[in-house]
């Protein structure tokens, strides 16, 4: 039987903006939200500018390089929650 350990992380919009700048993109004043959500809570990245998506991918890849598998990502208005697992 497989055994897992789990971890939950939260990542703010500020963290995404910081990583975006670390990746070489300048500050973007008046830019649209990173994730778009409708009134039913369905969220999507379709209209997000590429630098924001690249910053989120970078954040996720950092944890993946430590051996963690992303189980679920939950976008919220000002941040997103990630649930991770790693085999023991």
LUMVEXSE-169816 format. One line per field, with one value per residue (C-alpha): residue in three letters; residue number from 0; x, y, z. Coordinates in Angstrom, 2 decimals, always signed. Example, Ala and Ser with C-alpha at 12.3 -4.5 7.8 and 13.67 -1.06 7.14 Angstrom:
BEGIN
rest = (ALA SER)
nr = (0 1)
X = (+12.30 +13.67)
Y = (-4.50 -1.06)
Z = (+7.80 +7.14)
//
This chain:
BEGIN
rest = (UNK UNK UNK UNK UNK UNK UNK UNK UNK UNK UNK UNK UNK UNK UNK UNK UNK UNK UNK UNK UNK UNK UNK UNK UNK UNK UNK UNK UNK UNK UNK UNK UNK UNK UNK UNK UNK UNK UNK UNK UNK UNK UNK UNK UNK UNK UNK UNK UNK UNK UNK UNK UNK UNK UNK UNK UNK UNK UNK UNK UNK UNK UNK UNK UNK UNK UNK UNK UNK UNK UNK UNK UNK UNK UNK UNK UNK UNK UNK UNK UNK UNK UNK UNK UNK UNK UNK UNK)
nr = (0 1 2 3 4 5 6 7 8 9 10 11 12 13 14 15 16 17 18 19 20 21 22 23 24 25 26 27 28 29 30 31 32 33 34 35 36 37 38 39 40 41 42 43 44 45 46 47 48 49 50 51 52 53 54 55 56 57 58 59 60 61 62 63 64 65 66 67 68 69 70 71 72 73 74 75 76 77 78 79 80 81 82 83 84 85 86 87)
X = (+0.00 +1.31 +1.85 +1.74 +2.47 +0.48 +1.12 -1.10 +0.38 -1.16 +0.22 -0.87 -1.30 +1.68 +3.84 +2.80 +3.70 +7.07 +7.93 +6.76 +9.28 +12.01 +11.41 +12.30 +8.90 +8.57 +5.78 +2.52 +0.31 -3.41 -3.05 -6.02 -6.43 -4.33 -7.32 -10.81 -13.76 -17.47 -20.33 -20.58 -16.98 -15.64 -12.17 -9.95 -6.66 -7.74 -7.53 -4.64 -1.52 +1.29 +3.74 +1.25 +0.78 +4.56 +4.91 +2.31 +3.98 +7.32 +5.81 +4.30 +7.49 +9.57 +7.51 +7.48 +11.29 +11.22 +9.36 +5.82 +2.88 +0.14 -3.16 -5.39 -5.15 -7.98 -7.95 -9.50 -9.97 -6.60 -4.62 -4.64 -4.38 -2.38 -2.71 +0.42 +1.39 +4.68 +5.23 +6.84)
Y = (+0.00 +3.45 +5.88 +9.63 +12.79 +15.88 +19.59 +22.61 +25.88 +29.26 +31.71 +35.35 +37.63 +39.55 +36.43 +35.91 +39.55 +39.21 +36.04 +37.72 +40.52 +37.98 +36.34 +39.63 +41.21 +44.81 +46.07 +46.27 +48.98 +48.64 +45.05 +42.66 +39.96 +36.81 +34.48 +35.23 +33.75 +33.86 +34.16 +30.36 +30.12 +28.71 +30.16 +30.07 +31.41 +31.88 +35.67 +36.07 +37.68 +35.18 +36.62 +35.85 +32.27 +31.85 +33.12 +30.63 +27.78 +28.79 +28.70 +25.25 +23.88 +24.89 +22.58 +19.85 +19.90 +19.01 +15.79 +16.98 +16.12 +18.72 +17.10 +20.15 +23.91 +26.13 +29.69 +32.36 +36.10 +37.23 +33.98 +30.28 +27.17 +24.10 +20.62 +18.53 +14.93 +13.06 +9.35 +8.23)
Z = (+0.00 -0.92 +1.93 +1.43 +3.33 +2.45 +2.56 +1.91 +0.68 -0.10 -2.62 -2.69 -5.66 -4.27 -4.49 -8.11 -8.89 -7.12 -9.07 -12.27 -11.69 -10.76 -14.14 -15.80 -16.39 -15.23 -13.01 -14.91 -13.47 -13.99 -15.15 -15.07 -12.41 -12.68 -12.59 -13.84 -11.91 -12.70 -10.20 -9.98 -8.76 -12.02 -12.59 -15.65 -16.99 -20.63 -20.66 -18.22 -19.67 -20.24 -17.65 -14.88 -16.03 -16.26 -12.68 -11.40 -13.30 -11.75 -8.24 -8.88 -10.45 -7.41 -5.20 -7.86 -7.97 -4.27 -5.10 -4.37 -6.66 -7.04 -6.06 -6.39 -6.90 -5.70 -7.08 -4.88 -5.33 -3.92 -3.70 -4.51 -2.37 -3.39 -1.94 -2.43 -1.74 -1.64 -1.29 +1.98)
//
